[in-house]
Amino acid sequence: MKTTKFTKLQATLDSRNFFVSLISLVLLTLEANDLSIGTDADSVYDAFASGELGRILSLVLINFLNPLMKIIRGEAGWSWGFLKSWNFRTQALTAVLIFFTGIGVVFPDGAVSNLIDALVGGELNAIIIALVANIINPFIHFFRDKAKDRRREVPGESETPDSPLGKAIA
């Protein structure tokens, strides 16, 4: 059981989509603070995934050197206003749901867009319905299924008379 959970988590952490989502969050944060990066998250991931030092250095020097120099010189101001951006919130929620999907929580298709649409609409009943249908319900099923799995793993309960343990008990 533990190896299955570890395997699912490892698959998430090895997932291209998970890392592209995280890189997108960083790039959106920098862009929101007028630190323009001339590349996209896919290119950054591909460069680092390739492991080629020349490709990584060229990406960093070409795209990240200027924004880094602005930060070091104190020319770049930092604002937390990007947290109000719906693009940032959508990307952050997507990254979080990808992580939870990797550990076994199954969310319905369009969960992020349904939740964001409800939040943008601002109607309390729509927000509650979106939260229950898209977030709370999948977690309830996840924990209920985990509880069922734990009950099945109780020694002796799942043993048949033909299994080695069943023969030893009999």
N, CA and C atoms as a LAMMPS dump frame, in Angstrom:
ITEM: TIMESTEP
0
ITEM: NUMBER OF ATOMS
510
ITEM: BOX BOUNDS ff ff ff
-5.0000000000000000e+02 5.0000000000000000e+02
-5.0000000000000000e+02 5.0000000000000000e+02
-5.0000000000000000e+02 5.0000000000000000e+02
ITEM: ATOMS id mol type element x y z
1 1 1 N 0.825 -1.198 0
2 1 2 C 0 0 0
3 1 3 C 0.865 1.257 0
4 2 1 N 1.89 1.258 0.839
5 2 2 C 2.748 2.434 0.908
6 2 3 C 3.496 2.636 -0.395
7 3 1 N 3.905 1.543 -1.039
8 3 2 C 4.62 1.693 -2.301
9 3 3 C 3.704 2.265 -3.372
10 4 1 N 2.407 1.931 -3.342
11 4 2 C 1.466 2.471 -4.319
12 4 3 C 1.321 3.969 -4.13
13 5 1 N 1.162 4.417 -2.87
14 5 2 C 1.047 5.844 -2.597
15 5 3 C 2.321 6.563 -3.027
16 6 1 N 3.481 5.96 -2.715
17 6 2 C 4.745 6.561 -3.092
18 6 3 C 4.874 6.617 -4.607
19 7 1 N 4.45 5.567 -5.293
20 7 2 C 4.533 5.516 -6.748
21 7 3 C 3.674 6.615 -7.372
22 8 1 N 2.456 6.827 -6.837
23 8 2 C 1.587 7.879 -7.362
24 8 3 C 2.2 9.252 -7.139
25 9 1 N 2.746 9.475 -5.952
26 9 2 C 3.372 10.761 -5.647
27 9 3 C 4.601 10.965 -6.518
28 10 1 N 5.394 9.925 -6.688
29 10 2 C 6.588 10.024 -7.526
30 10 3 C 6.204 10.311 -8.975
31 11 1 N 5.126 9.694 -9.443
32 11 2 C 4.669 9.948 -10.81
33 11 3 C 4.26 11.413 -10.976
34 12 1 N 3.624 11.979 -9.953
35 12 2 C 3.256 13.393 -10.01
36 12 3 C 4.494 14.262 -10.042
37 13 1 N 5.446 13.956 -9.183
38 13 2 C 6.657 14.765 -9.122
39 13 3 C 7.518 14.61 -10.371
40 14 1 N 7.349 13.523 -11.091
41 14 2 C 8.061 13.33 -12.353
42 14 3 C 7.268 13.849 -13.548
43 15 1 N 6.062 14.33 -13.308
44 15 2 C 5.171 14.743 -14.382
45 15 3 C 5.605 16.069 -14.997
46 16 1 N 5.621 16.098 -16.301
47 16 2 C 5.946 17.318 -17.033
48 16 3 C 4.912 18.415 -16.713
49 17 1 N 3.63 18.043 -16.705
50 17 2 C 2.576 19.035 -16.462
51 17 3 C 2.714 19.696 -15.1
52 18 1 N 3.092 18.917 -14.089
53 18 2 C 3.259 19.47 -12.747
54 18 3 C 4.356 20.529 -12.744
55 19 1 N 5.501 20.222 -13.333
56 19 2 C 6.599 21.181 -13.339
57 19 3 C 6.322 22.381 -14.242
58 20 1 N 5.666 22.159 -15.357
59 20 2 C 5.304 23.279 -16.223
60 20 3 C 4.354 24.222 -15.488
61 21 1 N 3.439 23.675 -14.703
62 21 2 C 2.528 24.509 -13.909
63 21 3 C 3.298 25.322 -12.87
64 22 1 N 4.241 24.688 -12.198
65 22 2 C 5.039 25.412 -11.197
66 22 3 C 5.902 26.497 -11.848
67 23 1 N 6.518 26.181 -12.964
68 23 2 C 7.343 27.172 -13.674
69 23 3 C 6.464 28.314 -14.162
70 24 1 N 5.263 27.997 -14.631
71 24 2 C 4.33 29.041 -15.066
72 24 3 C 3.988 29.987 -13.928
73 25 1 N 3.81 29.441 -12.725
74 25 2 C 3.545 30.292 -11.555
75 25 3 C 4.682 31.272 -11.32
76 26 1 N 5.913 30.786 -11.403
77 26 2 C 7.076 31.657 -11.2
78 26 3 C 7.138 32.719 -12.292
79 27 1 N 6.938 32.307 -13.54
80 27 2 C 6.994 33.259 -14.648
81 27 3 C 5.876 34.295 -14.56
82 28 1 N 4.677 33.871 -14.174
83 28 2 C 3.573 34.823 -14.004
84 28 3 C 3.882 35.834 -12.904
85 29 1 N 4.497 35.356 -11.834
86 29 2 C 4.881 36.243 -10.737
87 29 3 C 5.882 37.287 -11.214
88 30 1 N 6.881 36.85 -11.963
89 30 2 C 7.883 37.787 -12.479
90 30 3 C 7.272 38.775 -13.473
91 31 1 N 6.443 38.273 -14.373
92 31 2 C 5.795 39.139 -15.365
93 31 3 C 4.896 40.178 -14.699
94 32 1 N 4.208 39.781 -13.644
95 32 2 C 3.32 40.706 -12.941
96 32 3 C 4.102 41.835 -12.267
97 33 1 N 5.385 41.608 -12.043
98 33 2 C 6.234 42.619 -11.432
99 33 3 C 7.153 43.278 -12.459
100 34 1 N 6.727 43.276 -13.719
101 34 2 C 7.445 43.915 -14.826
102 34 3 C 8.859 43.385 -15.012
103 35 1 N 9.061 42.128 -14.694
104 35 2 C 10.338 41.47 -14.954
105 35 3 C 10.104 40.491 -16.091
106 36 1 N 10.218 41.009 -17.295
107 36 2 C 9.867 40.236 -18.479
108 36 3 C 10.889 39.141 -18.763
109 37 1 N 10.382 37.939 -18.882
110 37 2 C 11.188 36.782 -19.248
111 37 3 C 10.791 36.433 -20.673
112 38 1 N 11.763 36.312 -21.536
113 38 2 C 11.47 36.099 -22.953
114 38 3 C 11.256 34.656 -23.346
115 39 1 N 10.746 33.843 -22.448
116 39 2 C 10.523 32.446 -22.777
117 39 3 C 9.275 31.939 -22.06
118 40 1 N 8.869 30.742 -22.416
119 40 2 C 7.684 30.169 -21.775
120 40 3 C 8.086 28.993 -20.889
121 41 1 N 7.145 28.521 -20.096
122 41 2 C 7.412 27.458 -19.122
123 41 3 C 7.851 26.159 -19.806
124 42 1 N 7.276 25.844 -20.961
125 42 2 C 7.662 24.62 -21.669
126 42 3 C 9.133 24.639 -22.057
127 43 1 N 9.616 25.785 -22.538
128 43 2 C 11.017 25.901 -22.941
129 43 3 C 11.955 25.767 -21.751
130 44 1 N 11.567 26.364 -20.627
131 44 2 C 12.385 26.259 -19.418
132 44 3 C 12.459 24.806 -18.97
133 45 1 N 11.309 24.132 -18.929
134 45 2 C 11.286 22.723 -18.518
135 45 3 C 12.131 21.872 -19.463
136 46 1 N 11.942 22.061 -20.776
137 46 2 C 12.686 21.264 -21.758
138 46 3 C 14.192 21.443 -21.603
139 47 1 N 14.625 22.678 -21.353
140 47 2 C 16.059 22.94 -21.195
141 47 3 C 16.616 22.19 -19.99
142 48 1 N 15.935 22.292 -18.852
143 48 2 C 16.43 21.623 -17.647
144 48 3 C 16.272 20.11 -17.734
145 49 1 N 15.208 19.644 -18.375
146 49 2 C 14.997 18.201 -18.517
147 49 3 C 16.031 17.57 -19.442
148 50 1 N 16.535 18.343 -20.391
149 50 2 C 17.538 17.81 -21.316
150 50 3 C 18.852 17.531 -20.6
151 51 1 N 19.145 18.313 -19.563
152 51 2 C 20.386 18.129 -18.815
153 51 3 C 21.61 18.669 -19.535
154 52 1 N 21.419 19.305 -20.674
155 52 2 C 22.538 19.858 -21.439
156 52 3 C 22.931 21.203 -20.839
157 53 1 N 24.149 21.279 -20.327
158 53 2 C 24.613 22.475 -19.647
159 53 3 C 24.601 23.689 -20.568
160 54 1 N 24.992 23.522 -21.804
161 54 2 C 25.012 24.637 -22.762
162 54 3 C 23.62 25.204 -22.992
163 55 1 N 22.656 24.332 -23.127
164 55 2 C 21.267 24.762 -23.338
165 55 3 C 20.724 25.479 -22.108
166 56 1 N 21.033 24.959 -20.926
167 56 2 C 20.568 25.577 -19.685
168 56 3 C 21.206 26.957 -19.515
169 57 1 N 22.516 27.038 -19.717
170 57 2 C 23.209 28.323 -19.566
171 57 3 C 22.708 29.358 -20.564
172 58 1 N 22.497 28.947 -21.81
173 58 2 C 22.003 29.909 -22.799
174 58 3 C 20.609 30.398 -22.431
175 59 1 N 19.768 29.511 -21.932
176 59 2 C 18.427 29.909 -21.508
177 59 3 C 18.508 30.905 -20.353
178 60 1 N 19.324 30.584 -19.357
179 60 2 C 19.448 31.449 -18.189
180 60 3 C 20.06 32.788 -18.57
181 61 1 N 21.137 32.771 -19.329
182 61 2 C 21.812 34.022 -19.685
183 61 3 C 20.947 34.914 -20.567
184 62 1 N 20.289 34.326 -21.533
185 62 2 C 19.486 35.124 -22.462
186 62 3 C 18.209 35.636 -21.812
187 63 1 N 17.521 34.796 -21.063
188 63 2 C 16.189 35.149 -20.59
189 63 3 C 16.109 35.635 -19.146
190 64 1 N 17.02 35.197 -18.303
191 64 2 C 16.892 35.522 -16.889
192 64 3 C 17.925 36.523 -16.378
193 65 1 N 18.98 36.779 -17.144
194 65 2 C 20.041 37.655 -16.663
195 65 3 C 19.56 39.085 -16.45
196 66 1 N 18.854 39.647 -17.415
197 66 2 C 18.379 41.028 -17.299
198 66 3 C 17.443 41.212 -16.103
199 67 1 N 16.414 40.376 -15.931
200 67 2 C 15.564 40.525 -14.742
201 67 3 C 16.334 40.34 -13.428
202 68 1 N 17.28 39.398 -13.412
203 68 2 C 18.071 39.202 -12.199
204 68 3 C 18.924 40.428 -11.878
205 69 1 N 19.492 41.035 -12.893
206 69 2 C 20.301 42.245 -12.681
207 69 3 C 19.439 43.386 -12.161
208 70 1 N 18.211 43.502 -12.648
209 70 2 C 17.298 44.536 -12.142
210 70 3 C 17.005 44.329 -10.661
211 71 1 N 16.834 43.078 -10.275
212 71 2 C 16.562 42.767 -8.874
213 71 3 C 17.791 43.082 -8.019
214 72 1 N 18.967 42.677 -8.482
215 72 2 C 20.205 42.9 -7.725
216 72 3 C 20.487 44.385 -7.556
217 73 1 N 20.3 45.168 -8.621
218 73 2 C 20.553 46.616 -8.562
219 73 3 C 19.467 47.378 -7.813
220 74 1 N 18.381 46.723 -7.518
221 74 2 C 17.278 47.382 -6.824
222 74 3 C 16.412 48.225 -7.748
223 75 1 N 16.529 48.013 -9.049
224 75 2 C 15.74 48.771 -10.021
225 75 3 C 14.323 48.215 -10.152
226 76 1 N 14.155 46.984 -9.764
227 76 2 C 12.849 46.346 -9.912
228 76 3 C 12.076 46.466 -8.605
229 77 1 N 10.877 46.954 -8.723
230 77 2 C 10.016 46.996 -7.548
231 77 3 C 9.264 45.684 -7.432
232 78 1 N 8.886 45.327 -6.23
233 78 2 C 8.159 44.085 -6.039
234 78 3 C 6.8 44.4 -5.46
235 79 1 N 5.786 43.824 -6.052
236 79 2 C 4.428 44.029 -5.593
237 79 3 C 3.757 42.666 -5.478
238 80 1 N 2.912 42.517 -4.487
239 80 2 C 2.174 41.286 -4.323
240 80 3 C 0.822 41.36 -5.035
241 81 1 N 0.661 42.333 -5.907
242 81 2 C -0.58 42.501 -6.644
243 81 3 C -0.909 41.34 -7.563
244 82 1 N 0.105 40.569 -7.937
245 82 2 C -0.146 39.422 -8.824
246 82 3 C -1.071 38.399 -8.175
247 83 1 N -1.152 38.423 -6.835
248 83 2 C -2.054 37.497 -6.153
249 83 3 C -3.516 37.787 -6.467
250 84 1 N -3.792 39.003 -6.963
251 84 2 C -5.155 39.363 -7.342
252 84 3 C -5.479 38.955 -8.776
253 85 1 N -4.47 38.533 -9.507
254 85 2 C -4.646 38.163 -10.912
255 85 3 C -5.352 36.815 -11.027
256 86 1 N -6.422 36.775 -11.836
257 86 2 C -7.146 35.52 -12.029
258 86 3 C -6.306 34.514 -12.79
259 87 1 N -5.406 34.975 -13.649
260 87 2 C -4.503 34.044 -14.335
261 87 3 C -3.6 33.338 -13.331
262 88 1 N -3.056 34.116 -12.39
263 88 2 C -2.197 33.526 -11.368
264 88 3 C -2.987 32.564 -10.485
265 89 1 N -4.169 32.964 -10.071
266 89 2 C -4.988 32.106 -9.205
267 89 3 C -5.355 30.803 -9.909
268 90 1 N -5.698 30.901 -11.199
269 90 2 C -6.039 29.706 -11.971
270 90 3 C -4.84 28.769 -12.057
271 91 1 N -3.672 29.341 -12.354
272 91 2 C -2.465 28.521 -12.475
273 91 3 C -2.086 27.898 -11.132
274 92 1 N -2.228 28.653 -10.051
275 92 2 C -1.912 28.129 -8.717
276 92 3 C -2.869 26.992 -8.347
277 93 1 N -4.143 27.184 -8.601
278 93 2 C -5.127 26.148 -8.301
279 93 3 C -4.878 24.904 -9.15
280 94 1 N -4.5 25.098 -10.4
281 94 2 C -4.181 23.967 -11.277
282 94 3 C -3.003 23.174 -10.724
283 95 1 N -1.956 23.864 -10.289
284 95 2 C -0.782 23.176 -9.732
285 95 3 C -1.15 22.391 -8.476
286 96 1 N -1.975 22.972 -7.621
287 96 2 C -2.395 22.295 -6.396
288 96 3 C -3.218 21.048 -6.731
289 97 1 N -4.153 21.178 -7.675
290 97 2 C -4.987 20.026 -8.04
291 97 3 C -4.171 18.931 -8.727
292 98 1 N -3.164 19.31 -9.504
293 98 2 C -2.299 18.298 -10.123
294 98 3 C -1.568 17.516 -9.034
295 99 1 N -1.096 18.224 -8.007
296 99 2 C -0.417 17.545 -6.91
297 99 3 C -1.358 16.55 -6.226
298 100 1 N -2.563 17.001 -5.868
299 100 2 C -3.503 16.114 -5.183
300 100 3 C -3.96 14.971 -6.09
301 101 1 N -4.051 15.215 -7.383
302 101 2 C -4.385 14.145 -8.319
303 101 3 C -3.291 13.087 -8.295
304 102 1 N -2.056 13.536 -8.154
305 102 2 C -0.936 12.607 -8.102
306 102 3 C -0.946 11.694 -6.895
307 103 1 N -1.576 12.122 -5.81
308 103 2 C -1.631 11.246 -4.64
309 103 3 C -2.938 10.458 -4.593
310 104 1 N -3.766 10.605 -5.627
311 104 2 C -4.931 9.738 -5.749
312 104 3 C -6.29 10.386 -5.672
313 105 1 N -6.378 11.689 -5.46
314 105 2 C -7.676 12.359 -5.433
315 105 3 C -8.117 12.576 -6.877
316 106 1 N -9.325 12.151 -7.205
317 106 2 C -9.822 12.269 -8.583
318 106 3 C -10.792 13.441 -8.656
319 107 1 N -10.402 14.484 -9.375
320 107 2 C -11.24 15.672 -9.55
321 107 3 C -11.987 15.563 -10.872
322 108 1 N -13.187 16.145 -10.951
323 108 2 C -13.932 16.109 -12.218
324 108 3 C -13.252 16.978 -13.274
325 109 1 N -13.517 16.655 -14.532
326 109 2 C -12.983 17.481 -15.617
327 109 3 C -13.499 18.907 -15.464
328 110 1 N -12.646 19.872 -15.659
329 110 2 C -13.045 21.271 -15.584
330 110 3 C -13.203 21.793 -14.167
331 111 1 N -12.655 21.111 -13.178
332 111 2 C -12.817 21.54 -11.781
333 111 3 C -12.25 22.935 -11.56
334 112 1 N -11.077 23.199 -12.113
335 112 2 C -10.45 24.511 -11.921
336 112 3 C -11.296 25.599 -12.562
337 113 1 N -11.702 25.39 -13.801
338 113 2 C -12.47 26.438 -14.492
339 113 3 C -13.825 26.648 -13.822
340 114 1 N -14.463 25.576 -13.35
341 114 2 C -15.749 25.737 -12.649
342 114 3 C -15.589 26.549 -11.379
343 115 1 N -14.542 26.262 -10.631
344 115 2 C -14.316 26.984 -9.383
345 115 3 C -13.945 28.443 -9.638
346 116 1 N -13.084 28.676 -10.6
347 116 2 C -12.689 30.059 -10.926
348 116 3 C -13.885 30.847 -11.45
349 117 1 N -14.696 30.243 -12.313
350 117 2 C -15.888 30.934 -12.822
351 117 3 C -16.828 31.322 -11.681
352 118 1 N -17.008 30.416 -10.72
353 118 2 C -17.874 30.719 -9.577
354 118 3 C -17.287 31.845 -8.737
355 119 1 N -15.98 31.821 -8.517
356 119 2 C -15.336 32.876 -7.726
357 119 3 C -15.419 34.231 -8.423
358 120 1 N -15.208 34.235 -9.741
359 120 2 C -15.295 35.494 -10.495
360 120 3 C -16.721 36.029 -10.471
361 121 1 N -17.696 35.129 -10.563
362 121 2 C -19.098 35.542 -10.517
363 121 3 C -19.473 36.173 -9.191
364 122 1 N -18.85 35.705 -8.12
365 122 2 C -19.039 36.306 -6.818
366 122 3 C -20.32 35.95 -6.087
367 123 1 N -21.147 35.087 -6.652
368 123 2 C -22.373 34.691 -5.964
369 123 3 C -22.059 33.569 -4.987
370 124 1 N -22.432 33.775 -3.739
371 124 2 C -22.077 32.838 -2.68
372 124 3 C -22.605 31.434 -2.94
373 125 1 N -23.848 31.322 -3.396
374 125 2 C -24.397 29.976 -3.632
375 125 3 C -23.647 29.256 -4.757
376 126 1 N -23.236 29.962 -5.795
377 126 2 C -22.478 29.344 -6.892
378 126 3 C -21.094 28.912 -6.409
379 127 1 N -20.483 29.706 -5.539
380 127 2 C -19.17 29.365 -4.992
381 127 3 C -19.269 28.107 -4.13
382 128 1 N -20.294 28.044 -3.287
383 128 2 C -20.48 26.884 -2.415
384 128 3 C -20.724 25.626 -3.246
385 129 1 N -21.573 25.716 -4.241
386 129 2 C -21.853 24.564 -5.106
387 129 3 C -20.584 24.12 -5.826
388 130 1 N -19.811 25.069 -6.356
389 130 2 C -18.573 24.725 -7.062
390 130 3 C -17.567 24.075 -6.12
391 131 1 N -17.458 24.587 -4.898
392 131 2 C -16.544 23.99 -3.921
393 131 3 C -16.964 22.566 -3.561
394 132 1 N -18.252 22.376 -3.298
395 132 2 C -18.743 21.049 -2.921
396 132 3 C -18.557 20.064 -4.073
397 133 1 N -18.979 20.44 -5.266
398 133 2 C -18.93 19.524 -6.41
399 133 3 C -17.522 19.231 -6.899
400 134 1 N -16.659 20.236 -6.873
401 134 2 C -15.347 20.091 -7.503
402 134 3 C -14.194 19.833 -6.546
403 135 1 N -14.343 20.184 -5.285
404 135 2 C -13.235 20.03 -4.345
405 135 3 C -13.614 19.118 -3.169
406 136 1 N -14.66 19.45 -2.467
407 136 2 C -15.016 18.71 -1.254
408 136 3 C -15.445 17.278 -1.589
409 137 1 N -16.304 17.102 -2.588
410 137 2 C -16.771 15.77 -2.963
411 137 3 C -15.623 14.831 -3.341
412 138 1 N -14.671 15.256 -4.192
413 138 2 C -13.551 14.352 -4.485
414 138 3 C -12.732 13.975 -3.248
415 139 1 N -12.556 14.916 -2.318
416 139 2 C -11.811 14.588 -1.099
417 139 3 C -12.601 13.612 -0.217
418 140 1 N -13.91 13.78 -0.139
419 140 2 C -14.735 12.839 0.638
420 140 3 C -14.593 11.429 0.065
421 141 1 N -14.678 11.306 -1.262
422 141 2 C -14.534 9.998 -1.892
423 141 3 C -13.134 9.434 -1.675
424 142 1 N -12.136 10.293 -1.74
425 142 2 C -10.752 9.855 -1.528
426 142 3 C -10.582 9.258 -0.135
427 143 1 N -11.038 9.987 0.897
428 143 2 C -10.88 9.504 2.262
429 143 3 C -11.782 8.304 2.549
430 144 1 N -12.964 8.267 1.979
431 144 2 C -13.858 7.124 2.158
432 144 3 C -13.23 5.87 1.532
433 145 1 N -12.653 6.024 0.34
434 145 2 C -11.997 4.882 -0.307
435 145 3 C -10.776 4.427 0.491
436 146 1 N -10.049 5.373 1.063
437 146 2 C -8.893 5.021 1.898
438 146 3 C -9.336 4.233 3.118
439 147 1 N -10.451 4.65 3.722
440 147 2 C -10.964 3.942 4.897
441 147 3 C -11.378 2.523 4.525
442 148 1 N -12.004 2.348 3.366
443 148 2 C -12.389 1.01 2.905
444 148 3 C -11.148 0.154 2.671
445 149 1 N -10.107 0.751 2.067
446 149 2 C -8.867 0.015 1.821
447 149 3 C -8.228 -0.431 3.133
448 150 1 N -8.259 0.436 4.157
449 150 2 C -7.677 0.082 5.449
450 150 3 C -8.43 -1.071 6.094
451 151 1 N -9.758 -1.071 5.974
452 151 2 C -10.546 -2.17 6.542
453 151 3 C -10.221 -3.483 5.851
454 152 1 N -9.938 -3.427 4.547
455 152 2 C -9.604 -4.644 3.808
456 152 3 C -8.228 -5.178 4.184
457 153 1 N -7.372 -4.313 4.696
458 153 2 C -6.009 -4.715 5.008
459 153 3 C -5.858 -5.277 6.414
460 154 1 N -6.929 -5.368 7.179
461 154 2 C -6.854 -5.91 8.529
462 154 3 C -6.464 -7.375 8.425
463 155 1 N -5.38 -7.771 9.099
464 155 2 C -4.922 -9.163 8.988
465 155 3 C -6.009 -10.149 9.392
466 156 1 N -6.122 -11.198 8.616
467 156 2 C -7.083 -12.246 8.921
468 156 3 C -8.419 -12.049 8.247
469 157 1 N -8.836 -10.799 8.027
470 157 2 C -10.143 -10.567 7.419
471 157 3 C -10.15 -10.921 5.947
472 158 1 N -9.066 -10.629 5.262
473 158 2 C -9.052 -10.87 3.825
474 158 3 C -8.392 -12.202 3.486
475 159 1 N -7.991 -12.931 4.484
476 159 2 C -7.322 -14.202 4.224
477 159 3 C -8.348 -15.274 3.871
478 160 1 N -8.054 -16.041 2.867
479 160 2 C -8.909 -17.163 2.477
480 160 3 C -8.319 -18.435 3.069
481 161 1 N -9.12 -19.49 3.171
482 161 2 C -8.589 -20.748 3.727
483 161 3 C -7.452 -21.319 2.887
484 162 1 N -7.372 -20.962 1.591
485 162 2 C -6.335 -21.51 0.73
486 162 3 C -5.032 -20.717 0.794
487 163 1 N -5.051 -19.509 1.336
488 163 2 C -3.831 -18.72 1.381
489 163 3 C -2.897 -19.253 2.456
490 164 1 N -1.599 -18.98 2.375
491 164 2 C -0.648 -19.494 3.372
492 164 3 C -1.023 -19.073 4.805
493 165 1 N -1.431 -17.829 4.987
494 165 2 C -1.803 -17.379 6.324
495 165 3 C -3.096 -18.041 6.776
496 166 1 N -4.038 -18.196 5.832
497 166 2 C -5.287 -18.87 6.154
498 166 3 C -5.06 -20.315 6.607
499 167 1 N -4.116 -21.016 5.953
500 167 2 C -3.801 -22.387 6.336
501 167 3 C -3.137 -22.412 7.701
502 168 1 N -2.301 -21.414 7.979
503 168 2 C -1.612 -21.362 9.264
504 168 3 C -2.598 -21.093 10.393
505 169 1 N -3.615 -20.278 10.117
506 169 2 C -4.62 -19.957 11.14
507 169 3 C -5.5 -21.164 11.418
508 170 1 N -5.838 -21.892 10.335
509 170 2 C -6.733 -23.052 10.478
510 170 3 C -5.989 -24.158 11.111
